[in-house]
């Protein structure tokens, strides 16, 4: 298995023993995009190709099987590579103040067939959770007792079901059209795929996210944008992110979905929803061969070229 390291640039260094949560003693890097080179959110991860994956990305071999799923009894990275493989890419921009990720998932069979549209976890789906404050599990839970939720996340299965229904579940406001429409001030999510839409394929899920400090829980249908407190990101900051991906290989005779659930969390701290994986927001890495920032005319031309594919 690859050794997970944190790259220290200049005088910035962080002790993993002090900061780590889940997985213990591991800190990953969130690459900083130079101004004007932030990824275009279009379901195509090619914007990320300049970043060396072995230094930054999380691969299937790094994932843990979550207990209670079909992966019961397996160890870290012991998935069937012919059935499921994934790559998680995480970045941020000091210029835009946004988080970005692009997740690529190879699957020998992409399945979207759940009978209840809310049950996203019964299909090939994703669960991503974030905590901008560097809090322990207990601190997150203590705040929640006061109706302050210091975490936020996205659960979704794509493509959408033919009848519409739920395709994304955001715990802040479940079923609120202003929040789960896929493109708003808080996030933009676009997916694409190579191969067969419902067969062997590689799906790409690309996401821009406005970081959130906290939101007010317990409001139900009265919840609105004013109940969300944005967060500001800065170099050297440690934030928490947990990724989870469900691999649905189709219904079995015993009613299970097959494939199972794989997570960047070991499950020691609240499963996926607490978002307890440490990510270091690093400075711009000068050793990366960043391209020149395109002019407005060049950007428009490149956008038209990409739109043809």
Helices and strands as residue ranges (DSSP letters): H 16-19, E 27-32, G 45-48, H 53-56, E 58-59, G 60-62, E 64-65, E 84-92, E 98-107, G 120-122, E 125-131, H 137-144, E 148-149, E 152-156, E 168-169, E 187-195, E 201-210, E 212-216, G 220-222, G 225-227, E 228-230, E 238-247, E 260-263, E 278-281, H 296-307
